[in-house]
């Protein structure tokens, strides 16, 4: 008896096409690799949000390079986002105020019920881009913890972001 070792993207090529299109719509520089359960890797946009970016956002942070790791349970289980550059220092891993798991992957969902088989990876990418901005604010000493809802929908840090950019450029 042989065990079927097909992965999710071999079993559902239409979902893979949908994933690639969805991810590239938000982060066109990510590249797809068909190994194991598959992954995307590359830089995320600095400000992929619907509202206007603060002027000179690139002065606040460098490109955020990630690996979006799928597992064989996808789409029932969400992919994981692992920061490659910059990497969160080990001392903040596992603390809820930084949204970093002990493995170094980002914790972007408060509860398991925030992900459904029809959820989009791009939603996690937006949150990851927001995490990178908040991480830059944290490293600059402008905040001591990251927001609970993230800056994708929470505009409360927008003024602080602009102030921090101005401080860095003056």
Buried (B, 14 or more C-beta within 10 A) or exposed (E): EEEEEEBBBEEBEEBBEBBBEBBBEBBEEBEBEEEEBBBBBBBBBBBBBEEEBBEEBEEBBEBBBBBBBBBBEBBEBBBBBBBEEBEBEEEBBEBEEBBBBEEBBBBBBEEEEEBEEEEBBBBBBBBBBBBBBBBBBBEEEBBEEBBEEBBBEEEEBBEBBBBBBEEEEE
